[in-house]
Amino acid sequence: MYDAIVVGGRCGGAATALLLARQGHKVLIVDQATLPSDVRLSTHLIWHAGVDLLHEWGLLEAVQETGCPLLTGFSLDLGELALRGQPPGSTVGAAMAPRRLALDKVLLDAALAAGVELRQGVTFEDVLKDGDRVTGIRGRLQDGSAFTAHAKVVVGADGTHSRVARAVGADTYNESPKEAGSFNLYSYFTGVKLDGVEFFSRPERMIYAWETNDGRSVIGVIQPGGAPRPARDNMEAHFQSELAALAPGLASRVQNGRRDDEWLSGAIATFCRQAAGPGWCLVGDAGVTMDPITAAGISNALRDADLAAALIHEGLQAGHSLDDSLANYQARRDAVSVPLLQFAQEMAKLAPPTEDVFKLFMALASNQEQIDNYYGVFGQTVTPMAFFDPANMAKIFAAA
């Protein structure tokens, strides 16, 4: 009998298991893969709120030692206007973009050091139940033999296509098809000089660039999900022509470097899932999958892990009810995640800016405090509701 079984040992699952083990709980991680392993479809960015959590958990230095720098410069190029700023209210005051092989290994090593057990090569098949309550999992080992384990709570950290979510029948809401979101084309480059995190916003396009491990950079072009997509054999020409037309300064810097990996691309459907039920909960993409245009996925997973572990720990204490604690998870997760999901989904349309949007950015141009607050929406140190509140909008225009 475990206190918790975590299905999925990547960033969200490893972080949840780590935090529970540090609080004295008996935790098992199961994963079908051999960990750690790379996650190819990831742009790696961790915003300020996520980096602050790594610092709080004592893991930031270990992530930096993988060859991943802190990112302290942020710019949004709108064509004739560029906004530079910093999200406020951050302890570390930086973002970072570690490759998943590096980040997940740091988290998993810390979890194992805290006493977490790891079973790899376990294919999850279903949950075990006592009535309506989840009491464990069953699956198959690599040799085909049956595997079962029992726990007071099962945590699904197994990604967008979560089998745990399907097994417990988690309801889905706030759904959008991938055609309503963005399509991302990117690769890795060496020898490209960057100034921190760079965004270039154009009608129906968003270009981004930032440094990851060992001097490499991830650079990509985002377009609406419903727009025509480049053929596999035309991705290089498409990428270079987009940069040359829309961000010639970045295009010149890219020409001075070289691409050292294959082209990666994709679009995803987005949604929220029911966060918890009797004996189970979901963290990370298993619970909320957002459009990647705001690069919020890893930060969301770390935040979910922090919240879920705190509530599970509370519920496992004498005199407390685990189900009552988990019942609070949905509302507290959604209070943060749903506005961010809606913000990302609106951005993913990449619609040409309206007159009101033009006016807002012109008003921001001379107001560094509010530029920083706008970046705080991405850094998750300022909520979308606070920044876009009518009172704050009036304050921005009054100052302008």
Residue pairs with C-beta under 8 A, 6 or more apart in sequence:
1 26
1 150
1 151
1 152
2 26
2 27
2 28
2 117
2 149
2 150
2 151
2 152
3 20
3 25
3 26
3 27
3 151
3 152
3 153
3 312
3 316
4 16
4 17
4 20
4 25
4 26
4 27
4 28
4 151
4 152
4 153
4 154
4 155
4 312
5 27
5 28
5 29
5 30
5 136
5 137
5 149
5 151
5 153
5 154
5 155
6 13
6 14
6 16
6 17
6 27
6 28
6 29
6 30
6 154
6 155
6 157
7 13
7 30
7 31
7 124
7 137
7 154
7 155
7 156
7 157
7 158
7 163
7 164
8 29
8 31
8 156
8 157
8 158
8 159
8 284
8 286
9 17
9 29
9 30
9 31
9 33
9 35
9 104
9 108
9 111
9 118
9 120
9 157
10 31
10 35
10 36
10 39
10 100
10 104
10 157
10 159
11 100
11 103
11 104
11 107
11 284
11 298
11 301
11 302
11 305
12 157
12 283
12 284
12 285
12 286
12 301
12 302
12 304
12 305
13 29
13 31
13 155
13 157
13 158
13 283
13 284
13 305
14 29
14 104
14 107
14 108
14 110
14 111
15 53
15 57
15 107
15 111
15 301
15 302
15 305
15 306
15 309
16 155
16 157
16 283
16 304
16 305
16 308
16 309
17 27
17 29
17 111
17 116
17 155
18 57
18 107
18 110
18 111
18 114
18 116
19 57
19 305
19 306
19 309
19 310
19 313
20 27
20 309
20 312
20 313
21 27
21 111
21 114
21 115
21 116
22 114
23 309
23 313
25 312
25 313
25 316
26 115
27 111
27 115
27 116
27 117
28 116
28 117
28 118
28 119
28 149
28 151
29 108
29 111
29 116
29 117
29 118
29 119
30 118
30 119
30 120
30 122
30 124
30 137
30 139
30 147
30 149
31 118
31 119
31 120
31 122
32 120
32 121
32 122
32 123
32 124
33 120
34 120
34 121
35 104
35 108
35 118
35 120
36 101
36 104
36 105
36 108
37 101
37 104
38 99
38 100
38 101
39 100
39 101
39 104
40 264
41 264
41 266
42 100
42 297
42 298
43 97
43 184
43 186
43 208
43 218
43 220
43 292
43 295
44 97
44 98
44 99
44 100
44 103
44 212
44 218
44 298
45 95
45 96
45 97
45 197
45 210
45 295
45 298
46 54
46 95
46 96
46 97
46 98
46 103
46 298
46 299
46 302
47 87
47 95
47 295
47 296
47 299
47 378
47 379
47 380
48 87
48 90
48 92
48 93
48 94
48 95
48 376
48 379
48 380
48 381
49 90
49 299
49 303
49 379
49 380
49 381
50 298
50 299
50 302
50 303
50 380
51 60
51 70
51 90
51 92
51 94
51 95
51 96
52 90
52 91
52 92
53 302
53 303
53 306
54 60
54 63
54 302
55 91
55 92
56 91
57 110
59 106
59 107
59 110
60 92
62 106
62 109
62 110
63 96
63 98
63 102
63 103
63 106
64 70
64 96
66 98
66 99
66 102
66 103
66 105
66 106
66 213
67 102
67 213
67 214
67 215
68 96
68 97
68 98
68 99
68 102
68 212
68 213
69 96
69 211
70 92
70 94
70 95
70 96
71 94
71 95
71 96
71 97
71 196
71 197
71 210
71 211
72 86
72 93
72 94
72 196
73 84
73 195
73 196
73 197
74 84
74 85
74 86
74 87
74 95
74 196
74 197
74 375
75 82
75 83
75 84
75 195
75 196
75 197
75 198
75 199
76 82
76 83
76 84
76 199
76 200
76 201
77 198
77 199
77 200
77 201
77 247
78 201
78 361
79 201
79 202
81 361
81 362
81 365
83 361
83 364
83 365
83 371
83 374
84 371
85 368
85 371
85 372
85 374
85 375
86 93
86 372
86 375
87 372
87 375
87 376
87 378
87 379
87 380
87 381
87 382
88 372
88 373
88 376
88 381
88 382
89 376
89 381
89 382
90 379
90 381
95 197
95 210
95 379
97 210
97 211
97 212
97 218
98 106
98 212
98 213
99 212
99 213
102 213
103 298
108 118
111 118
112 118
119 147
119 149
121 141
121 142
122 139
122 140
122 141
122 147
123 139
123 140
123 141
124 137
124 139
124 158
124 163
124 164
124 167
125 137
125 138
125 139
125 140
125 163
126 137
126 138
126 139
126 167
127 134
127 135
127 136
127 137
127 138
127 154
127 164
127 167
127 168
127 280
128 134
128 135
128 136
128 137
128 138
128 148
128 150
129 135
129 279
132 277
132 278
133 278
133 279
134 153
134 154
134 168
134 277
134 278
134 279
134 280
135 150
135 151
135 279
136 148
136 149
136 150
136 151
136 154
137 148
137 149
137 151
137 154
138 146
138 147
138 148
139 146
139 147
139 148
140 146
140 147
141 147
152 279
152 316
152 322
153 279
153 280
153 281
153 312
153 315
153 322
153 326
154 164
154 279
154 280
155 164
155 280
155 281
155 282
155 283
155 308
155 312
156 162
156 163
156 164
156 165
156 168
156 280
156 281
156 282
156 283
156 286
156 287
157 282
157 283
157 284
157 286
157 301
157 305
158 164
158 286
159 284
159 285
159 286
160 268
160 285
160 286
160 289
162 170
162 273
162 282
162 285
162 286
164 280
164 282
164 286
165 273
165 282
165 286
165 287
168 277
168 280
170 273
170 274
170 277
170 282
171 273
171 274
172 271
172 272
172 273
172 274
173 271
173 272
173 273
174 270
174 271
174 272
174 338
174 341
174 342
175 269
175 270
175 271
176 269
176 270
176 271
176 291
176 345
177 269
178 225
178 267
178 268
178 269
178 270
179 225
179 226
179 267
180 225
180 226
180 345
180 348
180 349
181 225
181 267
181 268
181 269
181 270
181 291
181 293
181 345
181 348
182 206
182 222
182 223
182 224
182 225
182 267
182 291
182 292
182 293
182 347
182 348
182 350
183 222
183 223
183 224
183 225
183 227
183 229
183 265
183 266
183 267
184 220
184 221
184 222
184 264
184 265
184 266
184 267
184 292
184 293
185 220
185 221
185 222
185 223
185 230
185 235
185 238
185 239
185 263
185 264
185 265
186 218
186 219
186 220
186 221
186 263
186 264
186 265
187 218
187 219
187 220
187 239
187 259
187 261
187 262
187 263
187 264
188 212
188 216
188 217
188 218
188 219
188 259
188 260
188 261
189 216
189 217
189 218
189 219
189 254
189 257
189 258
189 259
189 260
190 215
190 216
190 217
190 257
190 258
190 260
191 256
191 257
191 258
192 209
192 217
192 219
192 253
192 254
192 256
192 257
193 253
193 256
194 209
194 210
194 211
194 217
194 253
196 210
197 208
197 209
197 210
198 208
198 209
198 210
198 250
199 206
199 207
199 208
200 206
200 207
200 208
200 246
200 247
200 250
202 246
203 350
203 351
203 352
203 353
204 223
204 224
204 227
204 350
204 351
204 352
205 221
205 222
205 223
205 242
205 246
205 350
206 221
206 222
206 293
206 347
206 350
207 219
207 220
207 221
207 222
207 242
207 243
207 246
207 247
207 250
208 219
208 220
208 222
208 295
209 217
209 218
209 219
209 220
209 250
210 217
210 218
211 217
212 218
216 260
217 257
219 250
219 254
221 238
221 239
221 242
221 243
222 293
222 350
223 229
223 350
224 348
224 349
224 350
225 267
225 348
229 265
230 237
230 238
230 239
232 263
235 263
235 265
236 259
236 263
239 263
240 251
240 254
243 250
243 251
243 254
244 251
268 289
268 291
268 292
269 289
270 289
270 290
270 291
270 341
270 344
270 345
271 288
271 289
272 287
272 288
272 334
272 337
272 338
272 341
273 282
273 286
273 287
273 288
274 282
274 330
275 281
275 282
275 287
275 329
275 330
275 333
275 334
276 282
276 326
276 327
276 329
276 330
277 326
278 323
278 326
279 322
279 323
280 326
281 287
281 308
281 312
281 326
281 329
283 301
283 304
283 305
283 308
284 297
284 300
284 301
284 304
284 305
285 297
285 300
285 301
287 304
287 333
287 337
288 300
288 304
288 333
288 337
288 341
289 297
290 296
290 297
290 300
290 337
290 340
290 341
290 344
290 345
291 341
291 344
291 345
291 347
291 348
293 344
293 347
293 348
293 350
294 340
294 343
294 344
294 347
294 378
295 378
296 340
296 344
296 378
296 380
299 380
300 337
300 340
303 336
303 380
304 333
304 337
307 329
307 332
307 333
308 329
311 325
311 326
311 328
311 329
311 332
312 322
312 325
312 326
314 320
314 325
315 321
315 322
315 323
315 324
315 325
315 326
316 322
336 380
336 383
339 383
339 384
339 385
340 380
340 384
342 384
343 377
343 384
353 361
359 397
360 393
360 396
362 400
363 396
363 397
363 399
363 400
364 370
364 371
364 374
364 396
364 400
365 371
366 399
366 400
367 396
367 399
367 400
370 392
370 395
370 396
370 399
373 382
373 386
373 387
373 392
374 382
374 387
376 382
376 387
377 383
377 384
377 387
386 392
